[in-house]
Each structure stands twice: as structure tokens, then as C-alpha cells.
Amino acid sequence: MSRPSVTEYRRPVSLDEAWRHIADGDPAVRLLSGGSDLAISAPPEVTTLVDIGGVLDADIEADDEGSVQIGAGATLTAILEHPDLSSHARGVIPEMMVHVGNPLLRNFATIGGHLARGRLSDVVPVLIALDAEVMLYRDGSTARMALSDYLTDHHNDTPHILTGVRLSGLPDRSAAAFHRISRTAFDFPILNACCRIDASGDRIDQIRIVCGATPQVFERARQAEASLASGGLSTDSIREASRLARGEIQTGSGWVATAEYRSHLVEVLVTRCLETAVERLSP
């Protein structure tokens, strides 16, 4: 697709050089990683592209404790197909990733670019449910923070380079599930949800209930989480938690769905995710 407004293309050889191009926050300068987002919706004010594909790590590495480090240059296809990520939380990452765009887009879209744009995504609720962290480079130093803080505190609105994503190891009895509703297979979701349960024997250690496309990028249902943590994983407890999630997740109307319909979907999808996660926890 032609971009007549773009007049300069730069390909730095280091993160420090890339930083110098974006440090002043000039809106005419935009980082380029995989390029899938810019190819579709480059803002008209962008005149300079800074291609950081050559300086971003694209490796995916797991350690002995089950943590997984994902370089920001890793494509969505690489994440979908990586064996360590296929088994993480009983397979929730590939379960979600097959719904992101199409195979051609996943082949060149990178996880760093996908998260840095801070927009509606099927990826975000799953990574939030998995307590993902991101690594950011600014002016010679690297910081690590929760993805939830990165998105809600608007760090992605200030100059930075997202260099990696980290998933912590999970206990043996940990399972997550993802569900979405859209008009067609390749449409953006009307609503999506991911739930994760960590357990030790009969005790519930952690619960995450996250909805996205509300149309907010994500929101946690903390009251519903607390209800399940105290009430257990029975059918009645799951129904009550899903009802609470419907009440606390704030939804809005748009051209794809009304707020009322999205609220209904919160209850439906949270129920499905919790039931699937509980089934996956079974021996």
C-alpha cells in the first residue's frame, strides 16, 4: 500500500541509535517492527519510519522454572508454534493466537509491535491473565513492569522501545481458557475473555478473570475472582462469579454491538472460560 507521506526510512543498528530517533516524541517519527499495523493504518502525520526489526531479539526461551522470555521481535506465528508456549497454562496461548488476524498477518506481525500499539486485541486479555511483564528501553536503561500497568498507566503513549515479554512459571495445577465472540472468524472480537486458575490440591491459590473488547482493551473482574476464591469451583460458584463479572465489567456500545449485548456476553464467556479451565485442571 502506498504511503506518500513517508519520506524517510531509517534502520538503526542498536537500541541506543533507535532511541535517539524517537527520544523527543516527534509524532512524525514512528517505530517499525513487523509493520502490519502501519501498513494498514499509518497516521497521515508520519513522515519517518525507524525500522527496529534488526535490533530486536526474536528468540523465545524457557528456563528450568517454567518462565518464558519472548523477544519483542518474535512473530505471532513463532509464538503460536513454540512448544514451550503451547503447553503454558494448558495450551491457552495457541488457543487464542489462531484467532488473531490470519496466517499471513501472523507471519510478520511481532509481539512487541502488537502490544505497543495499546489497542483492542485477543492477545492482551490472555497475557494479562498470565500476569505477563514487559521490558522497556529508554535512554540507555531497561525497566520491567506488569503488562497491565504498561497499558493502564499509558506508558505506551511516551517514547520507549518495547524489547520483550516475560511469562512467569506456573504451578503444576494451573489452567487457563480463552473464548471470544465475533461476527466472522476474521473479525475483531465483539468481546473476548480469558480465565486462569492455579490450585494446590483442593485449595485455590490464584484466579484471573479478564475480559477485553468491552470496548476497553482489558478489564479484570476482581469481585468475581474473590467470589470464586472463597466459594470454590462448583457449578453454582461459577455461575455466581460469572454473574458478578457481568455486573462489574463496564461495557460500551459501538457499531458492532450494544453495551447490553456485551454485558450479556461477559457472563456467557466467563462461564465458558471457567468451566473449560476447571475441566483442564482435572487429572
C-alpha positions as a printed Julia matrix, in Angstrom:
283×3 Matrix{Float64}:
   0.0     0.0    0.0
   1.42    3.4   -0.97
   2.35    5.79   1.83
   3.13    9.13   0.08
   3.54   10.94   3.4
   6.55    8.79   4.37
   9.72   10.43   3.09
  12.44    8.91   5.32
  13.35    5.35   6.27
  15.99    4.66   8.91
  17.39    1.33  10.03
  19.39    1.72  13.25
  21.98   -0.87  14.27
  21.45   -0.56  18.03
  18.74    0.22  20.55
  20.63    3.35  21.55
  20.62    4.63  17.97
  16.92    3.81  17.63
  16.2     5.68  20.86
  17.88    8.84  19.56
  15.41    8.92  16.67
  12.34    8.85  18.94
  13.52   10.45  22.21
  11.85   13.81  21.6
   8.45   12.24  20.92
   8.08   13.73  17.44
   4.7    12.4   16.11
   6.13   12.4   12.58
   8.56    9.61  13.58
   7.22    6.1   14.08
   8.93    2.85  15.07
   8.54   -0.04  12.63
   8.81   -3.65  13.78
   6.81   -6.17  11.76
   4.94   -3.37  10.04
   1.5    -4.98   9.9
  -0.21   -2.14  11.78
   1.47    0.66   9.85
   0.71   -0.99   6.53
  -2.99   -0.78   7.35
  -3.37    2.42   9.35
  -0.31    4.66   9.24
  -1.32    8.1   10.56
  -1.02   10.82   7.91
   1.41   12.83  10.07
   4.05   10.07   9.96
   6.9    11.02   7.62
   9.76    8.94   9.08
   9.89    5.21   9.76
  12.54    3.82  12.12
  12.89    0.11  11.4
  13.99   -1.67  14.6
  13.47   -5.18  13.25
  17.23   -5.7   13.09
  17.91   -4.77  16.72
  15.04   -6.53  18.49
  15.59  -10.01  19.91
  13.23  -12.53  18.31
  14.16  -15.54  20.48
  11.73  -17.42  22.72
  13.47  -19.11  25.65
  12.18  -21.06  28.65
  14.15  -21.62  31.85
  14.12  -24.52  34.31
  11.44  -22.85  36.43
   8.97  -22.63  33.56
   9.34  -18.91  32.89
   9.36  -17.92  29.23
  11.17  -14.91  27.79
   9.81  -13.69  24.45
  11.83  -11.22  22.4
   9.76   -8.32  21.09
  10.79   -9.25  17.55
   9.15  -12.68  17.77
   6.32  -13.04  15.29
   2.86  -14.12  16.32
   3.36  -17.29  14.28
   6.54  -18.1   16.2
   4.62  -17.7   19.45
   1.75  -19.82  18.17
   4.07  -22.67  17.19
   6.62  -22.61  20.03
   6.48  -25.84  22.09
   7.13  -24.16  25.45
   4.28  -21.74  24.88
   1.99  -24.45  23.54
   1.98  -26.13  26.95
   1.88  -22.97  29.09
  -1.33  -22.9   31.19
  -2.61  -25.98  29.34
  -2.48  -24.51  25.86
  -4.3   -21.19  26.18
  -1.79  -19.26  24.04
  -2.24  -21.22  20.78
  -5.96  -21.5   21.6
  -6.1   -17.71  21.42
  -3.46  -17.0   18.77
  -5.21  -18.87  15.96
  -7.91  -16.19  16.11
  -5.52  -13.25  15.67
  -5.79  -11.97  12.11
  -4.83  -14.62   9.58
  -1.71  -16.7    8.88
  -0.19  -14.08   6.58
  -0.52  -11.34   9.19
   0.8   -13.57  11.99
   3.86  -14.37   9.88
   5.18  -10.8   10.07
   3.35   -9.09  12.95
   5.59   -9.01  16.04
   4.53   -9.28  19.66
   6.34   -6.03  20.52
   4.54   -4.01  17.91
   1.24   -5.67  18.72
   1.4    -4.73  22.4
   2.97   -1.29  21.94
   0.02   -0.04  19.9
  -2.19   -0.43  23.01
  -5.34   -1.24  21.1
  -8.06   -3.89  21.01
  -6.6    -7.38  20.83
  -7.24  -11.03  21.61
  -3.65  -11.27  22.83
  -3.94   -8.77  25.67
  -6.57  -10.49  27.9
  -4.63  -13.76  27.75
  -1.31  -12.15  28.65
  -2.96  -10.17  31.45
  -4.48  -13.37  32.83
  -0.99  -14.93  32.74
   0.49  -11.95  34.66
   2.8   -11.07  31.77
   5.51   -8.47  32.18
   7.09   -6.27  29.51
  10.61   -4.89  29.18
  11.01   -1.29  28.07
  14.13    0.51  26.82
  14.54    4.23  27.45
  17.69    6.3   27.15
  20.19    3.53  27.82
  18.31    1.69  30.56
  15.76   -1.14  30.68
  12.77   -1.36  33.01
  10.38   -4.23  33.63
   6.73   -3.82  34.58
   3.43   -5.66  34.51
   1.7    -5.51  31.14
  -1.42   -4.36  32.99
   0.47   -1.32  34.34
   2.02   -0.64  30.94
  -1.4    -0.38  29.34
  -3.41    1.31  32.1
  -0.73    3.89  33.03
  -0.28    4.89  29.37
   3.41    4.1   29.2
   2.84    3.26  25.55
   1.99    6.94  24.94
   5.51    8.12  25.8
   8.77    7.42  23.9
  10.11    3.93  24.6
  11.07    0.7   22.85
   9.32   -2.46  23.99
  12.05   -5.11  23.94
  10.47   -8.24  25.42
   7.68  -10.06  27.21
   8.12  -12.36  30.18
   5.75  -15.05  31.43
   6.46  -16.45  34.88
   6.39  -20.15  35.55
   3.09  -21.58  36.74
   2.34  -24.31  39.31
   1.67  -27.82  38.06
  -2.06  -27.42  38.66
  -2.66  -24.32  36.59
  -5.02  -24.0   33.66
  -6.42  -21.19  31.56
  -9.0   -20.91  28.8
  -9.9   -18.32  26.18
 -13.16  -17.64  24.36
 -14.29  -14.89  22.02
 -17.37  -13.84  20.08
 -17.13  -12.15  16.68
 -19.35  -11.8   13.64
 -16.98  -13.85  11.45
 -13.78  -15.8   12.08
 -11.54  -12.92  10.91
 -13.46  -10.03  12.5
 -12.31   -8.15  15.56
 -14.0    -9.6   18.66
 -17.27   -8.23  19.96
 -15.99   -9.44  23.32
 -13.29  -11.83  24.5
 -12.4   -13.39  27.82
  -9.64  -15.38  29.47
  -9.72  -17.09  32.87
  -6.84  -18.73  34.72
  -6.96  -20.9   37.83
  -3.98  -22.0   39.95
  -4.7   -24.7   42.53
  -2.88  -26.76  45.14
  -4.88  -29.87  45.95
  -8.37  -28.62  46.81
  -7.13  -25.1   47.57
  -7.41  -22.28  45.02
  -4.26  -20.16  45.01
  -4.85  -17.7   42.18
  -7.73  -16.75  39.89
  -7.68  -14.32  37.0
 -10.82  -13.29  35.12
 -10.12  -10.85  32.28
 -12.4    -9.51  29.57
 -11.42   -7.45  26.53
 -13.05   -5.59  23.65
 -15.6    -4.23  26.1
 -14.64   -1.99  24.1
 -11.76   -1.3   26.52
  -8.55   -3.2   25.82
  -9.0    -5.2   29.03
 -10.63   -5.2   32.45
 -10.29   -7.63  35.37
 -13.34   -8.88  37.24
 -11.87   -8.73  40.74
 -15.12   -9.24  42.63
 -15.79  -12.37  40.6
 -12.25  -13.58  41.3
 -12.73  -13.1   45.05
 -16.08  -14.89  44.94
 -14.55  -17.97  43.31
 -11.53  -17.93  45.6
 -13.81  -18.18  48.64
 -16.65  -20.23  47.17
 -14.75  -22.88  45.25
 -15.17  -24.19  41.72
 -18.61  -25.75  41.87
 -21.16  -25.15  39.13
 -23.1   -22.78  41.38
 -19.93  -20.85  42.29
 -19.01  -20.45  38.63
 -22.48  -19.15  37.81
 -22.32  -16.67  40.67
 -18.85  -15.47  39.65
 -20.0   -15.01  36.05
 -22.99  -13.01  37.24
 -20.71  -10.8   39.33
 -18.37  -10.33  36.36
 -21.3    -9.15  34.26
 -22.11   -6.54  36.9
 -18.59   -5.19  37.38
 -17.17   -5.22  33.84
 -18.06   -1.88  32.26
 -19.2    -2.23  28.65
 -19.94    0.31  25.95
 -21.88    0.48  22.73
 -20.31    0.7   19.3
 -21.05   -0.12  15.7
 -20.51   -3.85  16.31
 -22.57   -4.31  19.49
 -24.55   -2.56  22.19
 -23.39   -2.28  25.78
 -26.27   -4.52  26.85
 -25.25   -7.27  24.45
 -21.63   -7.06  25.53
 -22.69   -7.33  29.19
 -24.62  -10.48  28.33
 -21.52  -11.86  26.6
 -19.4   -11.19  29.69
 -21.5   -13.64  31.67
 -21.57  -16.19  28.85
 -17.86  -16.13  28.04
 -16.67  -16.04  31.66
 -18.83  -19.1   32.36
 -17.36  -20.93  29.36
 -13.78  -19.99  30.27
 -14.15  -21.05  33.89
 -15.79  -24.33  33.01
 -13.06  -25.1   30.47
 -10.27  -24.17  32.91
 -11.78  -26.37  35.64
 -12.01  -29.26  33.18
  -8.36  -28.8   32.26
  -7.37  -28.86  35.93
  -8.83  -32.35  36.29
  -6.25  -35.15  36.38
